Amino acid sequence: MAWMYLIVAGLFEVGWPVGLKLAQQSETRVLGIGVAVVFIALSGLFLWLAQRHIPMGTSYAVWTGIGAAGTFLVGIVFYGDAATAGRWLGLALIVAGVATLKLAH
């Protein structure tokens, strides 16, 4: 169950950068800040639950890896971020690192 909490925490981790992106526009500023705060709180709660059974270093690295990879994908799909080969290689390295931490646990 701890790994499920950690995956959920990582998915919520994607939400707060999206909220901050929304907050950059004056018409969605309040909504964006609200989204960011809610997602930060939920992400932190599920990380806390996961850390009861997963070592802190492992859980933190996996949490940020899921958040980074998810935010990368959201940026490409919804915000027109660059999808260069170098950026995809970086994502692959993040995923490989997260998978290694999971397998080494």
C-alpha positions in Angstrom: 0.0 0.0 0.0 2.9 2.4 0.7 4.0 2.3 -2.9 0.4 3.1 -4.0 0.5 6.1 -1.7 3.8 7.1 -3.2 2.5 6.9 -6.8 -0.6 8.9 -5.9 1.7 11.5 -4.2 3.8 11.7 -7.3 0.7 12.2 -9.5 -0.6 15.0 -7.2 2.9 16.5 -7.5 2.2 17.2 -11.1 -0.8 19.4 -10.2 0.9 22.2 -8.4 3.2 23.3 -11.2 0.1 23.3 -13.4 -1.6 25.5 -10.9 1.3 27.9 -10.9 1.2 28.0 -14.7 -2.5 28.9 -14.5 -1.7 31.6 -11.9 0.5 33.4 -14.4 -2.6 34.7 -16.2 -4.5 37.4 -14.3 -7.9 35.9 -15.1 -6.9 32.5 -13.6 -4.5 33.7 -10.9 -6.7 32.9 -7.9 -7.8 29.6 -9.3 -4.3 28.7 -10.2 -3.0 29.5 -6.7 -5.8 27.5 -5.2 -5.1 24.5 -7.4 -1.4 24.7 -6.5 -2.1 24.8 -2.8 -4.5 21.9 -2.8 -2.2 19.7 -4.9 0.8 20.6 -2.7 -1.2 19.6 0.4 -2.5 16.3 -1.2 0.9 15.4 -2.5 2.5 16.0 0.8 -0.1 14.0 2.7 0.4 11.0 0.4 4.2 11.3 0.6 3.9 11.3 4.4 1.8 8.2 4.3 4.3 6.5 2.0 7.3 7.4 4.1 5.9 5.4 7.0 7.1 2.2 5.2 9.5 3.4 2.4 12.9 5.0 3.3 12.9 8.8 3.1 15.5 9.0 0.4 13.9 6.5 -1.8 10.4 7.9 -1.4 11.5 11.5 -2.0 13.5 10.5 -5.2 10.6 8.5 -6.6 8.1 11.3 -5.7 10.1 14.0 -7.4 10.8 11.7 -10.4 7.1 11.0 -10.9 6.4 14.7 -10.5 9.1 15.7 -12.9 8.2 13.2 -15.6 4.5 13.9 -15.3 5.0 17.7 -15.4 7.3 17.2 -18.5 4.5 15.3 -20.3 1.8 17.8 -19.3 4.0 20.6 -20.6 4.4 18.9 -23.9 0.8 17.8 -24.4 -1.0 20.9 -23.0 1.4 23.8 -23.1 3.4 23.3 -26.2 6.8 22.7 -24.5 9.6 21.5 -26.7 9.8 17.8 -27.3 13.4 17.5 -28.3 15.4 14.3 -28.3 17.6 15.6 -25.5 14.5 16.4 -23.3 13.2 12.9 -24.0 16.5 11.4 -23.0 16.4 13.3 -19.8 13.0 11.9 -19.1 14.2 8.4 -19.8 17.0 8.9 -17.3 14.6 10.0 -14.7 12.4 7.0 -15.3 15.4 4.7 -15.2 16.5 6.2 -11.9 13.1 5.8 -10.3 12.8 2.2 -11.6 16.2 1.4 -10.2 15.3 2.9 -6.7 12.1 0.8 -6.7 13.9 -2.4 -7.7 16.7 -1.8 -5.2 14.2 -1.4 -2.4 
